[in-house]
């Protein structure tokens, strides 16, 4: 069987593993070819990719598409006559962008929770496969490497994306006065391996209950792995207190102190874990993947394509978002030429045509800063055309964001108020919302998290309605602060249901400016509960403590600040 795998490496990103790491010796197998990155070659069609790699001797029998949540899927996937397998990992942050395309995959492999979520959304062609692993040539014990750190965490420190882990890191950081703790992000390769080897214990906490790369890499480097008790996958492969340590809310600090101070027991467990993990390299996991694929019946093509999705149960997401996110230089021009209006005129569907105008308005809005400002005018016209066809289109919100860019605040208010009106009446079409790509954006993360409820339309719509209402109320709150209308601003902030630490901090500042120091302190404390690494909030609470002459509380926040500053120095 000839297998084409795409893509496995992204240009100039050290954090994404190359094909030789993920596949080991399989990368040089004559029956496997690798197309490294769609965006690197500006290829938007499988037909173009196949043409570039096939010849008279080598014809593709199977395609494995790696991480479609991060890589734009070629737009002719529905026409593909070759079986295609999808490997999905970060479904929790990019589900919106891929649901419309992955229904054309013949089979999908993902983590255990991902299998459950996709099954609920109507995908029955999904299996569990552990995507993580370690690189045998890289992740290993280093000779004569001293354990200079008591506990180490290396990973993403984004609070919005990993808010549950942030709470644990804060608890860990509080031990830094007693033990040598290192919390750091943005470290890869040999330096990463060296730091893991130098640590007695490596703290880990997954985002989806999956067994992530850090788990395998820690064990391969011979350090003791601390993994959250709720993890869904680790017990399938490793034994608690024999090969790793499982921690919970009640025993976290006690377990850390015990294993930091009991060298022999700690090293015995770490060594046992290192022995077992030898069966879990990327190469061995890839072999397991091939074995699983060979057992599948892939003769029936595109089973999901034949399903009749109820529009109420599955909204059409903006499937072009990943192309915009990857900044493909030629994609915009190609879409304008080849995804023409003819596809929509054939159906004569007014909502489809409205969605089409909305999507192209988003394209222009995202591209306006890269090209001519006249694109904003064209985007405005597209949103207005969308609204002519469907007054309940999400273009109401999108055009308001456009007017915020052009600083036409009266029109911005007009369309935000329309959005609120249609949301409350539950008439607003939630397809094609314009979202910031940054994972630090709470709207982006909350919107994605709501996707797991798509099997229950009422709950799904309510969640997304409240998330969007919250964002609009925050925008209005910010707008009226700029106009010095503080009491109106406060009214909007207080309407927000899912108050983020940012909104709570804004409320604290607002209350303080109005002279309500007790209320300000309340909101600052709530903000700090949601983001324990918030230096600004800690400073504000120290200021209020001094003004109240509450020295005990001041010392508490000062100690908190010292811990945070120590972490920043370590990072």
Secondary structure, DSSP 8 states (H G I E B T S, - for coil): --EEEE----TT-TTS--HHHHHGGGGG-TTEEEE--HHHHT---HHHHHHHH--SS---SEEEEE-TTTS---TTGGG--SEEEEE---HHHHHHHHHHHHTT-SEEEE-HHHHHHHHHTT--SEEE-----B-TTTSS--TT----EEEEEES---TTTSHHHHHHHHHHHGGGGTS-EEEE-S--HHHHHHHHHTEEEEE---SSS---HHHHHHHHTT-EEEEETT-SSGGGT--BTTTBEEE-TTTHHHHHHHHHH-HHHHHHHHHHHHHHGGG-BHHHHHHHHHHHHHTS---S--TGGGS---TTTS----TTHHHHHTT-TTHHHHHHHHS-THHHHHHT-HHHHHHHHHHHHHHHHHHTTTS-THHHHHHHHHHHHHHHH-TTSTHHHHHHHHHHHTT-HHHHHHHHHHHHHHHHTT----TT------TT-HHHHHHHHHGGGTTSHHHHHHHHHHHHHHHHHHHHHHHHHHTT-HHHHHHHHHH-SS--HHHHHHHHHHHHHTT-HHHHHHHHHHHHHH-TT-HHHHHHHHHHHHHTT-HHHHHHHHHHHHHHHHHHHH-
